Amino acid sequence: MTNQATCAECLKSARIWRNKYFLYRSKWEFFKRQKNEVAANAIYGKMVFYLDTAVYLTKKAEQLSH
């Protein structure tokens, strides 16, 4: 048994992280519309983290496919 990730696994994980990003983005937009900057700023950090992780996993899948 190996710990090596496959391209398909990376893409599957990237999709999950991207979905989390969109969920938090909608929450962030809601708080921005409500002018609740404290909550919006708290959500923003998580939103960026989720997007960065999705991008990393997508790039990793691209590397594994070559």
PQR file of N, CA, C, O and H, with PARSE charges and radii, in Angstrom:
ATOM      1  N   MET A   1       0.849  -1.186   0.000 -0.4000 1.5000
ATOM      2  CA  MET A   1       0.000   0.000   0.000 -0.0000 2.0000
ATOM      3  C   MET A   1       0.890   1.243   0.000  0.5500 1.7000
ATOM      4  O   MET A   1       1.832   1.341   0.786 -0.5500 1.4000
ATOM      5  N   THR A   2       0.585   2.181  -0.880 -0.4000 1.5000
ATOM      6  CA  THR A   2       1.398   3.388  -0.983 -0.0000 2.0000
ATOM      7  C   THR A   2       0.594   4.613  -0.569  0.5500 1.7000
ATOM      8  O   THR A   2      -0.635   4.591  -0.501 -0.5500 1.4000
ATOM      9  H   THR A   2      -0.180   2.101  -1.519  0.4000 1.0000
ATOM     10  N   ASN A   3       1.325   5.666  -0.299 -0.4000 1.5000
ATOM     11  CA  ASN A   3       0.706   6.934   0.061 -0.0000 2.0000
ATOM     12  C   ASN A   3       0.652   7.879  -1.135  0.5500 1.7000
ATOM     13  O   ASN A   3       0.242   9.031  -0.997 -0.5500 1.4000
ATOM     14  H   ASN A   3       2.323   5.684  -0.354  0.4000 1.0000
ATOM     15  N   GLN A   4       1.060   7.404  -2.293 -0.4000 1.5000
ATOM     16  CA  GLN A   4       1.104   8.240  -3.486 -0.0000 2.0000
ATOM     17  C   GLN A   4      -0.308   8.559  -3.982  0.5500 1.7000
ATOM     18  O   GLN A   4      -1.115   7.660  -4.214 -0.5500 1.4000
ATOM     19  H   GLN A   4       1.393   6.468  -2.405  0.4000 1.0000
ATOM     20  N   ALA A   5      -0.586   9.841  -4.139 -0.4000 1.5000
ATOM     21  CA  ALA A   5      -1.899  10.267  -4.633 -0.0000 2.0000
ATOM     22  C   ALA A   5      -1.977  10.061  -6.138  0.5500 1.7000
ATOM     23  O   ALA A   5      -0.975  10.157  -6.846 -0.5500 1.4000
ATOM     24  H   ALA A   5       0.070  10.571  -3.950  0.4000 1.0000
ATOM     25  N   THR A   6      -3.171   9.780  -6.609 -0.4000 1.5000
ATOM     26  CA  THR A   6      -3.375   9.653  -8.043 -0.0000 2.0000
ATOM     27  C   THR A   6      -4.014  10.933  -8.565  0.5500 1.7000
ATOM     28  O   THR A   6      -4.497  11.766  -7.799 -0.5500 1.4000
ATOM     29  H   THR A   6      -3.986   9.702  -6.034  0.4000 1.0000
ATOM     30  N   CYS A   7      -4.005  11.063  -9.849 -0.4000 1.5000
ATOM     31  CA  CYS A   7      -4.603  12.227 -10.501 -0.0000 2.0000
ATOM     32  C   CYS A   7      -6.089  12.319 -10.158  0.5500 1.7000
ATOM     33  O   CYS A   7      -6.587  13.396  -9.831 -0.5500 1.4000
ATOM     34  H   CYS A   7      -3.612  10.386 -10.471  0.4000 1.0000
ATOM     35  N   ALA A   8      -6.788  11.202 -10.232 -0.4000 1.5000
ATOM     36  CA  ALA A   8      -8.230  11.193  -9.963 -0.0000 2.0000
ATOM     37  C   ALA A   8      -8.525  11.582  -8.515  0.5500 1.7000
ATOM     38  O   ALA A   8      -9.477  12.315  -8.247 -0.5500 1.4000
ATOM     39  H   ALA A   8      -6.383  10.327 -10.498  0.4000 1.0000
ATOM     40  N   GLU A   9      -7.706  11.090  -7.581 -0.4000 1.5000
ATOM     41  CA  GLU A   9      -7.906  11.435  -6.176 -0.0000 2.0000
ATOM     42  C   GLU A   9      -7.700  12.926  -5.935  0.5500 1.7000
ATOM     43  O   GLU A   9      -8.446  13.551  -5.182 -0.5500 1.4000
ATOM     44  H   GLU A   9      -6.932  10.494  -7.799  0.4000 1.0000
ATOM     45  N   CYS A  10      -6.687  13.486  -6.576 -0.4000 1.5000
ATOM     46  CA  CYS A  10      -6.421  14.919  -6.434 -0.0000 2.0000
ATOM     47  C   CYS A  10      -7.579  15.741  -6.996  0.5500 1.7000
ATOM     48  O   CYS A  10      -7.996  16.728  -6.389 -0.5500 1.4000
ATOM     49  H   CYS A  10      -6.081  12.979  -7.188  0.4000 1.0000
ATOM     50  N   LEU A  11      -8.090  15.338  -8.139 -0.4000 1.5000
ATOM     51  CA  LEU A  11      -9.205  16.075  -8.738 -0.0000 2.0000
ATOM     52  C   LEU A  11     -10.466  15.968  -7.891  0.5500 1.7000
ATOM     53  O   LEU A  11     -11.219  16.934  -7.762 -0.5500 1.4000
ATOM     54  H   LEU A  11      -7.752  14.537  -8.632  0.4000 1.0000
ATOM     55  N   LYS A  12     -10.694  14.797  -7.317 -0.4000 1.5000
ATOM     56  CA  LYS A  12     -11.849  14.609  -6.451 -0.0000 2.0000
ATOM     57  C   LYS A  12     -11.737  15.502  -5.214  0.5500 1.7000
ATOM     58  O   LYS A  12     -12.704  16.153  -4.820 -0.5500 1.4000
ATOM     59  H   LYS A  12     -10.083  14.013  -7.421  0.4000 1.0000
ATOM     60  N   SER A  13     -10.558  15.526  -4.613 -0.4000 1.5000
ATOM     61  CA  SER A  13     -10.339  16.377  -3.444 -0.0000 2.0000
ATOM     62  C   SER A  13     -10.442  17.853  -3.810  0.5500 1.7000
ATOM     63  O   SER A  13     -10.997  18.647  -3.051 -0.5500 1.4000
ATOM     64  H   SER A  13      -9.772  14.997  -4.933  0.4000 1.0000
ATOM     65  N   ALA A  14      -9.913  18.217  -4.962 -0.4000 1.5000
ATOM     66  CA  ALA A  14      -9.988  19.616  -5.400 -0.0000 2.0000
ATOM     67  C   ALA A  14     -11.439  20.046  -5.564  0.5500 1.7000
ATOM     68  O   ALA A  14     -11.794  21.174  -5.220 -0.5500 1.4000
ATOM     69  H   ALA A  14      -9.462  17.572  -5.579  0.4000 1.0000
ATOM     70  N   ARG A  15     -12.275  19.162  -6.085 -0.4000 1.5000
ATOM     71  CA  ARG A  15     -13.693  19.482  -6.242 -0.0000 2.0000
ATOM     72  C   ARG A  15     -14.355  19.720  -4.876  0.5500 1.7000
ATOM     73  O   ARG A  15     -15.166  20.633  -4.725 -0.5500 1.4000
ATOM     74  H   ARG A  15     -11.987  18.246  -6.365  0.4000 1.0000
ATOM     75  N   ILE A  16     -14.007  18.903  -3.900 -0.4000 1.5000
ATOM     76  CA  ILE A  16     -14.564  19.060  -2.551 -0.0000 2.0000
ATOM     77  C   ILE A  16     -14.135  20.402  -1.953  0.5500 1.7000
ATOM     78  O   ILE A  16     -14.955  21.123  -1.385 -0.5500 1.4000
ATOM     79  H   ILE A  16     -13.348  18.161  -4.023  0.4000 1.0000
ATOM     80  N   TRP A  17     -12.856  20.731  -2.084 -0.4000 1.5000
ATOM     81  CA  TRP A  17     -12.361  21.999  -1.558 -0.0000 2.0000
ATOM     82  C   TRP A  17     -12.969  23.185  -2.292  0.5500 1.7000
ATOM     83  O   TRP A  17     -13.252  24.219  -1.686 -0.5500 1.4000
ATOM     84  H   TRP A  17     -12.190  20.145  -2.546  0.4000 1.0000
ATOM     85  N   ARG A  18     -13.170  23.034  -3.615 -0.4000 1.5000
ATOM     86  CA  ARG A  18     -13.790  24.116  -4.392 -0.0000 2.0000
ATOM     87  C   ARG A  18     -15.242  24.329  -3.953  0.5500 1.7000
ATOM     88  O   ARG A  18     -15.710  25.465  -3.881 -0.5500 1.4000
ATOM     89  H   ARG A  18     -12.940  22.195  -4.107  0.4000 1.0000
ATOM     90  N   ASN A  19     -15.943  23.253  -3.663 -0.4000 1.5000
ATOM     91  CA  ASN A  19     -17.321  23.367  -3.166 -0.0000 2.0000
ATOM     92  C   ASN A  19     -17.358  24.085  -1.823  0.5500 1.7000
ATOM     93  O   ASN A  19     -18.244  24.902  -1.574 -0.5500 1.4000
ATOM     94  H   ASN A  19     -15.563  22.329  -3.721  0.4000 1.0000
ATOM     95  N   LYS A  20     -16.388  23.778  -0.955 -0.4000 1.5000
ATOM     96  CA  LYS A  20     -16.297  24.477   0.327 -0.0000 2.0000
ATOM     97  C   LYS A  20     -16.049  25.970   0.084  0.5500 1.7000
ATOM     98  O   LYS A  20     -16.630  26.823   0.755 -0.5500 1.4000
ATOM     99  H   LYS A  20     -15.668  23.114  -1.157  0.4000 1.0000
ATOM    100  N   TYR A  21     -15.176  26.271  -0.884 -0.4000 1.5000
ATOM    101  CA  TYR A  21     -14.910  27.676  -1.224 -0.0000 2.0000
ATOM    102  C   TYR A  21     -16.199  28.390  -1.628  0.5500 1.7000
ATOM    103  O   TYR A  21     -16.483  29.483  -1.139 -0.5500 1.4000
ATOM    104  H   TYR A  21     -14.703  25.578  -1.428  0.4000 1.0000
ATOM    105  N   PHE A  22     -16.976  27.779  -2.515 -0.4000 1.5000
ATOM    106  CA  PHE A  22     -18.209  28.430  -2.969 -0.0000 2.0000
ATOM    107  C   PHE A  22     -19.212  28.606  -1.834  0.5500 1.7000
ATOM    108  O   PHE A  22     -19.933  29.602  -1.790 -0.5500 1.4000
ATOM    109  H   PHE A  22     -16.746  26.891  -2.912  0.4000 1.0000
ATOM    110  N   LEU A  23     -19.260  27.642  -0.917 -0.4000 1.5000
ATOM    111  CA  LEU A  23     -20.135  27.763   0.245 -0.0000 2.0000
ATOM    112  C   LEU A  23     -19.725  28.967   1.097  0.5500 1.7000
ATOM    113  O   LEU A  23     -20.567  29.777   1.486 -0.5500 1.4000
ATOM    114  H   LEU A  23     -18.674  26.833  -0.952  0.4000 1.0000
ATOM    115  N   TYR A  24     -18.434  29.075   1.380 -0.4000 1.5000
ATOM    116  CA  TYR A  24     -17.960  30.194   2.190 -0.0000 2.0000
ATOM    117  C   TYR A  24     -18.038  31.515   1.434  0.5500 1.7000
ATOM    118  O   TYR A  24     -18.234  32.564   2.047 -0.5500 1.4000
ATOM    119  H   TYR A  24     -17.750  28.418   1.064  0.4000 1.0000
ATOM    120  N   ARG A  25     -17.887  31.477   0.119 -0.4000 1.5000
ATOM    121  CA  ARG A  25     -18.014  32.708  -0.655 -0.0000 2.0000
ATOM    122  C   ARG A  25     -19.439  33.256  -0.553  0.5500 1.7000
ATOM    123  O   ARG A  25     -19.630  34.465  -0.421 -0.5500 1.4000
ATOM    124  H   ARG A  25     -17.728  30.624  -0.378  0.4000 1.0000
ATOM    125  N   SER A  26     -20.435  32.376  -0.614 -0.4000 1.5000
ATOM    126  CA  SER A  26     -21.814  32.843  -0.496 -0.0000 2.0000
ATOM    127  C   SER A  26     -22.078  33.407   0.900  0.5500 1.7000
ATOM    128  O   SER A  26     -22.799  34.393   1.046 -0.5500 1.4000
ATOM    129  H   SER A  26     -20.280  31.394  -0.722  0.4000 1.0000
ATOM    130  N   LYS A  27     -21.489  32.776   1.934 -0.4000 1.5000
ATOM    131  CA  LYS A  27     -21.620  33.318   3.283 -0.0000 2.0000
ATOM    132  C   LYS A  27     -20.947  34.685   3.379  0.5500 1.7000
ATOM    133  O   LYS A  27     -21.493  35.609   3.982 -0.5500 1.4000
ATOM    134  H   LYS A  27     -20.903  31.975   1.815  0.4000 1.0000
ATOM    135  N   TRP A  28     -19.760  34.812   2.785 -0.4000 1.5000
ATOM    136  CA  TRP A  28     -19.019  36.074   2.802 -0.0000 2.0000
ATOM    137  C   TRP A  28     -19.829  37.166   2.116  0.5500 1.7000
ATOM    138  O   TRP A  28     -19.945  38.278   2.630 -0.5500 1.4000
ATOM    139  H   TRP A  28     -19.316  34.062   2.295  0.4000 1.0000
ATOM    140  N   GLU A  29     -20.392  36.844   0.946 -0.4000 1.5000
ATOM    141  CA  GLU A  29     -21.200  37.837   0.226 -0.0000 2.0000
ATOM    142  C   GLU A  29     -22.420  38.252   1.050  0.5500 1.7000
ATOM    143  O   GLU A  29     -22.802  39.423   1.056 -0.5500 1.4000
ATOM    144  H   GLU A  29     -20.298  35.940   0.528  0.4000 1.0000
ATOM    145  N   PHE A  30     -23.031  37.285   1.747 -0.4000 1.5000
ATOM    146  CA  PHE A  30     -24.174  37.594   2.600 -0.0000 2.0000
ATOM    147  C   PHE A  30     -23.775  38.589   3.688  0.5500 1.7000
ATOM    148  O   PHE A  30     -24.467  39.583   3.907 -0.5500 1.4000
ATOM    149  H   PHE A  30     -22.721  36.335   1.742  0.4000 1.0000
ATOM    150  N   PHE A  31     -22.658  38.321   4.368 -0.4000 1.5000
ATOM    151  CA  PHE A  31     -22.218  39.215   5.438 -0.0000 2.0000
ATOM    152  C   PHE A  31     -21.809  40.581   4.897  0.5500 1.7000
ATOM    153  O   PHE A  31     -22.022  41.595   5.562 -0.5500 1.4000
ATOM    154  H   PHE A  31     -22.096  37.513   4.190  0.4000 1.0000
ATOM    155  N   LYS A  32     -21.225  40.623   3.701 -0.4000 1.5000
ATOM    156  CA  LYS A  32     -20.877  41.909   3.088 -0.0000 2.0000
ATOM    157  C   LYS A  32     -22.138  42.717   2.801  0.5500 1.7000
ATOM    158  O   LYS A  32     -22.169  43.926   3.031 -0.5500 1.4000
ATOM    159  H   LYS A  32     -21.052  39.799   3.161  0.4000 1.0000
ATOM    160  N   ARG A  33     -23.175  42.054   2.300 -0.4000 1.5000
ATOM    161  CA  ARG A  33     -24.438  42.756   2.034 -0.0000 2.0000
ATOM    162  C   ARG A  33     -25.060  43.271   3.327  0.5500 1.7000
ATOM    163  O   ARG A  33     -25.687  44.330   3.339 -0.5500 1.4000
ATOM    164  H   ARG A  33     -23.150  41.072   2.113  0.4000 1.0000
ATOM    165  N   GLN A  34     -24.887  42.524   4.413 -0.4000 1.5000
ATOM    166  CA  GLN A  34     -25.426  42.925   5.713 -0.0000 2.0000
ATOM    167  C   GLN A  34     -24.539  43.969   6.396  0.5500 1.7000
ATOM    168  O   GLN A  34     -24.870  44.472   7.470 -0.5500 1.4000
ATOM    169  H   GLN A  34     -24.377  41.664   4.403  0.4000 1.0000
ATOM    170  N   LYS A  35     -23.412  44.286   5.759 -0.4000 1.5000
ATOM    171  CA  LYS A  35     -22.428  45.225   6.295 -0.0000 2.0000
ATOM    172  C   LYS A  35     -21.870  44.759   7.643  0.5500 1.7000
ATOM    173  O   LYS A  35     -21.563  45.569   8.519 -0.5500 1.4000
ATOM    174  H   LYS A  35     -23.144  43.878   4.886  0.4000 1.0000
ATOM    175  N   ASN A  36     -21.746  43.442   7.788 -0.4000 1.5000
ATOM    176  CA  ASN A  36     -21.161  42.834   8.974 -0.0000 2.0000
ATOM    177  C   ASN A  36     -19.701  42.495   8.652  0.5500 1.7000
ATOM    178  O   ASN A  36     -19.381  41.365   8.282 -0.5500 1.4000
ATOM    179  H   ASN A  36     -21.995  42.784   7.077  0.4000 1.0000
ATOM    180  N   GLU A  37     -18.833  43.483   8.798 -0.4000 1.5000
ATOM    181  CA  GLU A  37     -17.439  43.333   8.393 -0.0000 2.0000
ATOM    182  C   GLU A  37     -16.674  42.341   9.268  0.5500 1.7000
ATOM    183  O   GLU A  37     -15.776  41.658   8.775 -0.5500 1.4000
ATOM    184  H   GLU A  37     -19.093  44.400   9.099  0.4000 1.0000
ATOM    185  N   VAL A  38     -17.007  42.248  10.536 -0.4000 1.5000
ATOM    186  CA  VAL A  38     -16.307  41.318  11.432 -0.0000 2.0000
ATOM    187  C   VAL A  38     -16.530  39.880  10.959  0.5500 1.7000
ATOM    188  O   VAL A  38     -15.581  39.109  10.820 -0.5500 1.4000
ATOM    189  H   VAL A  38     -17.737  42.803  10.936  0.4000 1.0000
ATOM    190  N   ALA A  39     -17.779  39.533  10.716 -0.4000 1.5000
ATOM    191  CA  ALA A  39     -18.089  38.179  10.243 -0.0000 2.0000
ATOM    192  C   ALA A  39     -17.522  37.951   8.841  0.5500 1.7000
ATOM    193  O   ALA A  39     -17.015  36.869   8.547 -0.5500 1.4000
ATOM    194  H   ALA A  39     -18.551  40.160  10.828  0.4000 1.0000
ATOM    195  N   ALA A  40     -17.606  38.952   7.988 -0.4000 1.5000
ATOM    196  CA  ALA A  40     -17.090  38.815   6.621 -0.0000 2.0000
ATOM    197  C   ALA A  40     -15.583  38.570   6.637  0.5500 1.7000
ATOM    198  O   ALA A  40     -15.078  37.751   5.869 -0.5500 1.4000
ATOM    199  H   ALA A  40     -18.018  39.831   8.227  0.4000 1.0000
ATOM    200  N   ASN A  41     -14.873  39.270   7.501 -0.4000 1.5000
ATOM    201  CA  ASN A  41     -13.422  39.089   7.584 -0.0000 2.0000
ATOM    202  C   ASN A  41     -13.062  37.716   8.134  0.5500 1.7000
ATOM    203  O   ASN A  41     -12.077  37.115   7.704 -0.5500 1.4000
ATOM    204  H   ASN A  41     -15.284  39.935   8.125  0.4000 1.0000
ATOM    205  N   ALA A  42     -13.848  37.216   9.076 -0.4000 1.5000
ATOM    206  CA  ALA A  42     -13.598  35.882   9.627 -0.0000 2.0000
ATOM    207  C   ALA A  42     -13.803  34.813   8.557  0.5500 1.7000
ATOM    208  O   ALA A  42     -13.040  33.849   8.491 -0.5500 1.4000
ATOM    209  H   ALA A  42     -14.648  37.703   9.425  0.4000 1.0000
ATOM    210  N   ILE A  43     -14.807  34.972   7.737 -0.4000 1.5000
ATOM    211  CA  ILE A  43     -15.111  34.021   6.662 -0.0000 2.0000
ATOM    212  C   ILE A  43     -14.075  34.128   5.536  0.5500 1.7000
ATOM    213  O   ILE A  43     -13.719  33.122   4.922 -0.5500 1.4000
ATOM    214  H   ILE A  43     -15.427  35.755   7.791  0.4000 1.0000
ATOM    215  N   TYR A  44     -13.597  35.335   5.271 -0.4000 1.5000
ATOM    216  CA  TYR A  44     -12.697  35.568   4.142 -0.0000 2.0000
ATOM    217  C   TYR A  44     -11.429  34.708   4.231  0.5500 1.7000
ATOM    218  O   TYR A  44     -10.997  34.133   3.233 -0.5500 1.4000
ATOM    219  H   TYR A  44     -13.886  36.152   5.770  0.4000 1.0000
ATOM    220  N   GLY A  45     -10.847  34.625   5.410 -0.4000 1.5000
ATOM    221  CA  GLY A  45      -9.632  33.825   5.573 -0.0000 2.0000
ATOM    222  C   GLY A  45      -9.853  32.369   5.215  0.5500 1.7000
ATOM    223  O   GLY A  45      -9.027  31.762   4.534 -0.5500 1.4000
ATOM    224  H   GLY A  45     -11.198  35.093   6.221  0.4000 1.0000
ATOM    225  N   LYS A  46     -10.952  31.809   5.665 -0.4000 1.5000
ATOM    226  CA  LYS A  46     -11.270  30.417   5.347 -0.0000 2.0000
ATOM    227  C   LYS A  46     -11.537  30.261   3.857  0.5500 1.7000
ATOM    228  O   LYS A  46     -11.110  29.285   3.240 -0.5500 1.4000
ATOM    229  H   LYS A  46     -11.623  32.302   6.219  0.4000 1.0000
ATOM    230  N   MET A  47     -12.240  31.221   3.287 -0.4000 1.5000
ATOM    231  CA  MET A  47     -12.581  31.180   1.868 -0.0000 2.0000
ATOM    232  C   MET A  47     -11.303  31.132   1.018  0.5500 1.7000
ATOM    233  O   MET A  47     -11.206  30.337   0.084 -0.5500 1.4000
ATOM    234  H   MET A  47     -12.587  32.014   3.789  0.4000 1.0000
ATOM    235  N   VAL A  48     -10.336  31.978   1.344 -0.4000 1.5000
ATOM    236  CA  VAL A  48      -9.078  32.014   0.602 -0.0000 2.0000
ATOM    237  C   VAL A  48      -8.305  30.718   0.783  0.5500 1.7000
ATOM    238  O   VAL A  48      -7.717  30.208  -0.171 -0.5500 1.4000
ATOM    239  H   VAL A  48     -10.416  32.624   2.103  0.4000 1.0000
ATOM    240  N   PHE A  49      -8.299  30.182   1.996 -0.4000 1.5000
ATOM    241  CA  PHE A  49      -7.611  28.914   2.260 -0.0000 2.0000
ATOM    242  C   PHE A  49      -8.192  27.795   1.408  0.5500 1.7000
ATOM    243  O   PHE A  49      -7.449  27.015   0.812 -0.5500 1.4000
ATOM    244  H   PHE A  49      -8.777  30.597   2.771  0.4000 1.0000
ATOM    245  N   TYR A  50      -9.521  27.712   1.349 -0.4000 1.5000
ATOM    246  CA  TYR A  50     -10.166  26.657   0.570 -0.0000 2.0000
ATOM    247  C   TYR A  50      -9.853  26.788  -0.919  0.5500 1.7000
ATOM    248  O   TYR A  50      -9.622  25.788  -1.599 -0.5500 1.4000
ATOM    249  H   TYR A  50     -10.125  28.345   1.834  0.4000 1.0000
ATOM    250  N   LEU A  51      -9.847  28.010  -1.420 -0.4000 1.5000
ATOM    251  CA  LEU A  51      -9.529  28.210  -2.833 -0.0000 2.0000
ATOM    252  C   LEU A  51      -8.070  27.861  -3.119  0.5500 1.7000
ATOM    253  O   LEU A  51      -7.778  27.209  -4.122 -0.5500 1.4000
ATOM    254  H   LEU A  51     -10.034  28.823  -0.868  0.4000 1.0000
ATOM    255  N   ASP A  52      -7.159  28.285  -2.255 -0.4000 1.5000
ATOM    256  CA  ASP A  52      -5.743  27.959  -2.436 -0.0000 2.0000
ATOM    257  C   ASP A  52      -5.520  26.445  -2.450  0.5500 1.7000
ATOM    258  O   ASP A  52      -4.734  25.932  -3.248 -0.5500 1.4000
ATOM    259  H   ASP A  52      -7.396  28.815  -1.441  0.4000 1.0000
ATOM    260  N   THR A  53      -6.207  25.747  -1.572 -0.4000 1.5000
ATOM    261  CA  THR A  53      -6.066  24.281  -1.509 -0.0000 2.0000
ATOM    262  C   THR A  53      -6.602  23.639  -2.780  0.5500 1.7000
ATOM    263  O   THR A  53      -5.992  22.707  -3.302 -0.5500 1.4000
ATOM    264  H   THR A  53      -6.844  26.163  -0.924  0.4000 1.0000
ATOM    265  N   ALA A  54      -7.724  24.119  -3.281 -0.4000 1.5000
ATOM    266  CA  ALA A  54      -8.292  23.577  -4.522 -0.0000 2.0000
ATOM    267  C   ALA A  54      -7.349  23.801  -5.700  0.5500 1.7000
ATOM    268  O   ALA A  54      -7.165  22.915  -6.535 -0.5500 1.4000
ATOM    269  H   ALA A  54      -8.219  24.877  -2.857  0.4000 1.0000
ATOM    270  N   VAL A  55      -6.757  24.981  -5.761 -0.4000 1.5000
ATOM    271  CA  VAL A  55      -5.820  25.284  -6.849 -0.0000 2.0000
ATOM    272  C   VAL A  55      -4.588  24.384  -6.750  0.5500 1.7000
ATOM    273  O   VAL A  55      -4.121  23.846  -7.755 -0.5500 1.4000
ATOM    274  H   VAL A  55      -6.906  25.701  -5.082  0.4000 1.0000
ATOM    275  N   TYR A  56      -4.067  24.224  -5.535 -0.4000 1.5000
ATOM    276  CA  TYR A  56      -2.898  23.362  -5.346 -0.0000 2.0000
ATOM    277  C   TYR A  56      -3.192  21.927  -5.802  0.5500 1.7000
ATOM    278  O   TYR A  56      -2.392  21.320  -6.512 -0.5500 1.4000
ATOM    279  H   TYR A  56      -4.446  24.661  -4.719  0.4000 1.0000
ATOM    280  N   LEU A  57      -4.337  21.397  -5.390 -0.4000 1.5000
ATOM    281  CA  LEU A  57      -4.678  20.023  -5.752 -0.0000 2.0000
ATOM    282  C   LEU A  57      -4.896  19.871  -7.255  0.5500 1.7000
ATOM    283  O   LEU A  57      -4.553  18.837  -7.827 -0.5500 1.4000
ATOM    284  H   LEU A  57      -4.987  21.891  -4.813  0.4000 1.0000
ATOM    285  N   THR A  58      -5.457  20.878  -7.889 -0.4000 1.5000
ATOM    286  CA  THR A  58      -5.646  20.834  -9.339 -0.0000 2.0000
ATOM    287  C   THR A  58      -4.303  20.816 -10.050  0.5500 1.7000
ATOM    288  O   THR A  58      -4.118  20.061 -11.005 -0.5500 1.4000
ATOM    289  H   THR A  58      -5.736  21.718  -7.423  0.4000 1.0000
ATOM    290  N   LYS A  59      -3.359  21.643  -9.592 -0.4000 1.5000
ATOM    291  CA  LYS A  59      -2.018  21.665 -10.185 -0.0000 2.0000
ATOM    292  C   LYS A  59      -1.292  20.349  -9.939  0.5500 1.7000
ATOM    293  O   LYS A  59      -0.572  19.851 -10.805 -0.5500 1.4000
ATOM    294  H   LYS A  59      -3.509  22.255  -8.817  0.4000 1.0000
ATOM    295  N   LYS A  60      -1.492  19.793  -8.748 -0.4000 1.5000
ATOM    296  CA  LYS A  60      -0.858  18.505  -8.422 -0.0000 2.0000
ATOM    297  C   LYS A  60      -1.407  17.408  -9.341  0.5500 1.7000
ATOM    298  O   LYS A  60      -0.650  16.556  -9.807 -0.5500 1.4000
ATOM    299  H   LYS A  60      -2.077  20.198  -8.045  0.4000 1.0000
ATOM    300  N   ALA A  61      -2.698  17.422  -9.599 -0.4000 1.5000
ATOM    301  CA  ALA A  61      -3.295  16.440 -10.504 -0.0000 2.0000
ATOM    302  C   ALA A  61      -2.729  16.596 -11.914  0.5500 1.7000
ATOM    303  O   ALA A  61      -2.487  15.608 -12.607 -0.5500 1.4000
ATOM    304  H   ALA A  61      -3.314  18.114  -9.220  0.4000 1.0000
ATOM    305  N   GLU A  62      -2.525  17.826 -12.325 -0.4000 1.5000
ATOM    306  CA  GLU A  62      -1.951  18.080 -13.651 -0.0000 2.0000
ATOM    307  C   GLU A  62      -0.533  17.518 -13.729  0.5500 1.7000
ATOM    308  O   GLU A  62      -0.150  16.927 -14.739 -0.5500 1.4000
ATOM    309  H   GLU A  62      -2.721  18.629 -11.762  0.4000 1.0000
ATOM    310  N   GLN A  63       0.243  17.702 -12.664 -0.4000 1.5000
ATOM    311  CA  GLN A  63       1.606  17.157 -12.628 -0.0000 2.0000
ATOM    312  C   GLN A  63       1.590  15.629 -12.681  0.5500 1.7000
ATOM    313  O   GLN A  63       2.412  15.017 -13.363 -0.5500 1.4000
ATOM    314  H   GLN A  63      -0.068  18.182 -11.843  0.4000 1.0000
ATOM    315  N   LEU A  64       0.658  15.025 -11.964 -0.4000 1.5000
ATOM    316  CA  LEU A  64       0.591  13.566 -11.933 -0.0000 2.0000
ATOM    317  C   LEU A  64       0.144  12.970 -13.254  0.5500 1.7000
ATOM    318  O   LEU A  64       0.439  11.815 -13.561 -0.5500 1.4000
ATOM    319  H   LEU A  64      -0.010  15.522 -11.410  0.4000 1.0000
ATOM    320  N   SER A  65      -0.571  13.767 -14.030 -0.4000 1.5000
ATOM    321  CA  SER A  65      -1.070  13.236 -15.301 -0.0000 2.0000
ATOM    322  C   SER A  65       0.008  13.187 -16.379  0.5500 1.7000
ATOM    323  O   SER A  65      -0.178  12.536 -17.407 -0.5500 1.4000
ATOM    324  H   SER A  65      -0.811  14.705 -13.780  0.4000 1.0000
ATOM    325  N   HIS A  66       1.118  13.859 -16.161 -0.4000 1.5000
ATOM    326  CA  HIS A  66       2.199  13.874 -17.166 -0.0000 2.0000
ATOM    327  C   HIS A  66       3.271  12.888 -16.850  0.5500 1.7000
ATOM    328  O   HIS A  66       4.246  12.777 -17.593 -0.5500 1.4000
ATOM    329  H   HIS A  66       1.269  14.388 -15.326  0.4000 1.0000
TER
END
